[in-house]
Amino acid sequence: MNAPKSTQPGFVVLSFERPEGERFAIFRPDDWFRTAAPLGRATIGDRATAMEQFVRSLELLTEDTLRARLQEIGLASDAVTGHITKARSMRQMNVGGSWEVVTAVGYRNDEGQEVVAKTSRTGGEPEQHIFVMRCSVCENTYGTYGSEIPHRCCPYCQDGPPGFAV
């Protein structure tokens, strides 16, 4: 079964906690593949160094500047807010290894959505696997990206976005 074609742009917004406050970067996987990935038979250390250099080269933006940039490329205000929310969720999940907790079978978010299974399927967003979720309110089962798990609402009874077919 194929995942629906994504209408998301070819980038991911990242959030960083800096001494001067929260900053964001627009990460384009294609840029990463062009600059750091063509290392051929490089060692793991060489790849890690290349990744660190690439991340340091990303332009760090304030939330207001990020919003303006994303609107300039044609995203609606609600889509911009969605990217910012997802970036913050991903940053929080990566603190202290909590990502594994959030994507573990049995994890239940504050909206009552429970992780039932991790699939090998990927969707249109880079590096995102689809997880099977079940609503504890109405028992609806649907697929969603791992980065959406912490704040996901049921598409059937909580007006959440449509899920992937499972």
VEXDREN-2710 file (C-alpha; in Angstrom, 1 decimal):
% VEXDREN-2710
k/r/px/py/pz
1/MET/0.0/0.0/0.0
2/ASN/1.4/3.4/-1.0
3/ALA/1.4/6.4/1.3
4/PRO/-0.4/9.5/-0.1
5/LYS/1.8/11.9/-2.0
6/SER/2.9/14.6/0.3
7/THR/2.2/18.3/-0.4
8/GLN/4.9/19.3/2.0
9/PRO/7.9/21.2/0.6
10/GLY/11.3/19.6/0.4
11/PHE/12.6/20.9/3.7
12/VAL/12.3/20.4/7.5
13/VAL/12.3/23.2/10.0
14/LEU/14.7/22.5/12.9
15/SER/14.6/24.2/16.3
16/PHE/17.7/24.9/18.5
17/GLU/18.0/26.3/22.0
18/ARG/20.7/28.9/21.9
19/PRO/22.1/31.2/24.6
20/GLU/20.4/34.1/22.8
21/GLY/17.1/32.2/22.7
22/GLU/15.3/29.8/20.4
23/ARG/16.5/29.8/16.8
24/PHE/15.3/27.9/13.8
25/ALA/16.9/26.6/10.6
26/ILE/15.5/25.4/7.3
27/PHE/17.1/22.0/6.6
28/ARG/16.9/20.9/3.0
29/PRO/18.0/17.2/2.7
30/ASP/19.0/17.8/-0.9
31/ASP/21.6/20.3/0.3
32/TRP/22.9/17.8/2.7
33/PHE/23.2/15.1/0.1
34/ARG/25.0/17.5/-2.3
35/THR/27.5/18.8/0.3
36/ALA/28.2/16.1/2.9
37/ALA/26.9/12.8/1.6
38/PRO/29.1/12.3/-1.4
39/LEU/32.0/11.3/0.7
40/GLY/32.2/7.9/-0.9
41/ARG/34.1/5.4/1.4
42/ALA/34.4/7.9/4.2
43/THR/34.6/6.7/7.8
44/ILE/31.8/7.2/10.3
45/GLY/34.0/10.0/11.8
46/ASP/34.4/11.7/8.5
47/ARG/30.6/11.7/8.0
48/ALA/30.0/13.0/11.5
49/THR/32.5/15.8/10.9
50/ALA/30.8/16.6/7.6
51/MET/27.4/16.7/9.2
52/GLU/28.6/19.0/12.0
53/GLN/30.1/21.4/9.4
54/PHE/26.9/21.3/7.4
55/VAL/24.7/22.0/10.5
56/ARG/27.0/24.9/11.5
57/SER/26.5/26.3/8.0
58/LEU/22.7/26.5/8.4
59/GLU/21.4/30.0/8.9
60/LEU/19.8/30.4/12.3
61/LEU/16.6/32.5/12.3
62/THR/14.4/34.0/14.9
63/GLU/10.7/32.9/14.8
64/ASP/9.6/36.1/13.2
65/THR/12.3/35.8/10.4
66/LEU/11.4/32.1/9.9
67/ARG/7.7/33.0/9.6
68/ALA/8.5/35.6/7.0
69/ARG/10.8/33.3/5.0
70/LEU/8.2/30.5/4.9
71/GLN/5.4/32.8/3.9
72/GLU/7.7/34.2/1.1
73/ILE/8.0/30.8/-0.4
74/GLY/4.2/30.4/-0.4
75/LEU/3.2/28.7/2.8
76/ALA/0.0/29.8/4.5
77/SER/0.2/31.0/8.0
78/ASP/-1.3/27.8/9.5
79/ALA/1.2/25.7/7.6
80/VAL/4.1/27.9/8.9
81/THR/2.8/27.4/12.5
82/GLY/2.6/23.7/11.9
83/HIS/6.3/23.6/10.8
84/ILE/7.3/25.5/14.0
85/THR/5.2/23.3/16.2
86/LYS/6.7/20.2/14.7
87/ALA/10.3/21.6/15.0
88/ARG/9.7/22.3/18.7
89/SER/8.3/18.8/19.3
90/MET/11.2/17.2/17.5
91/ARG/13.7/19.2/19.6
92/GLN/11.9/18.3/22.9
93/MET/11.8/14.6/21.9
94/ASN/15.5/14.5/21.2
95/VAL/16.4/15.9/24.7
96/GLY/17.4/13.0/27.0
97/GLY/16.5/10.3/24.5
98/SER/12.8/10.8/24.9
99/TRP/12.3/10.2/21.1
100/GLU/12.4/6.4/21.8
101/VAL/9.8/6.8/24.5
102/VAL/7.4/8.7/22.2
103/THR/7.6/6.2/19.4
104/ALA/7.5/3.1/21.6
105/VAL/4.4/0.9/21.2
106/GLY/2.1/1.7/24.1
107/TYR/3.0/5.4/24.4
108/ARG/-0.1/7.5/24.8
109/ASN/-0.1/11.3/24.2
110/ASP/-2.2/13.9/26.1
111/GLU/-5.0/13.6/23.5
112/GLY/-5.4/9.9/24.2
113/GLN/-3.7/8.7/20.9
114/GLU/-1.7/5.5/21.5
115/VAL/1.1/4.1/19.4
116/VAL/0.1/0.6/18.2
117/ALA/2.9/-0.3/15.9
118/LYS/5.9/1.1/13.9
119/THR/5.7/0.3/10.2
120/SER/8.5/0.1/7.6
121/ARG/6.6/2.5/5.4
122/THR/7.8/6.0/4.8
123/GLY/5.7/9.0/3.6
124/GLY/6.6/12.1/1.6
125/GLU/8.6/13.7/4.4
126/PRO/12.3/13.0/4.7
127/GLU/13.4/10.4/7.2
128/GLN/9.8/9.9/8.6
129/HIS/8.4/6.5/9.3
130/ILE/4.7/5.9/9.6
131/PHE/3.4/4.7/12.9
132/VAL/0.0/3.1/13.6
133/MET/-2.0/5.0/16.1
134/ARG/-5.3/4.1/17.9
135/CYS/-7.6/6.6/19.5
136/SER/-8.6/5.7/23.0
137/VAL/-11.8/7.7/22.7
138/CYS/-13.3/6.2/19.5
139/GLU/-10.9/3.3/18.7
140/ASN/-10.2/4.7/15.3
141/THR/-6.9/3.4/13.9
142/TYR/-4.8/5.4/11.5
143/GLY/-1.2/6.1/10.4
144/THR/0.9/9.1/11.2
145/TYR/4.5/10.3/11.1
146/GLY/6.6/9.8/14.3
147/SER/7.2/13.5/14.7
148/GLU/3.4/14.1/15.0
149/ILE/2.9/11.6/17.8
150/PRO/3.2/13.9/20.8
151/HIS/0.6/16.3/19.6
152/ARG/-1.6/14.2/17.3
153/CYS/-5.4/14.4/17.5
154/CYS/-7.7/11.7/16.1
155/PRO/-8.8/12.5/12.5
156/TYR/-12.2/11.0/13.3
157/CYS/-13.4/12.4/16.6
158/GLN/-10.9/15.2/17.5
159/ASP/-10.7/17.1/14.2
160/GLY/-7.1/16.0/13.6
161/PRO/-5.6/16.0/10.1
162/PRO/-6.3/13.0/8.0
163/GLY/-4.1/10.0/8.8
164/PHE/-2.5/7.4/6.5
165/ALA/-4.5/4.3/5.7
166/VAL/-3.3/1.3/7.7
END
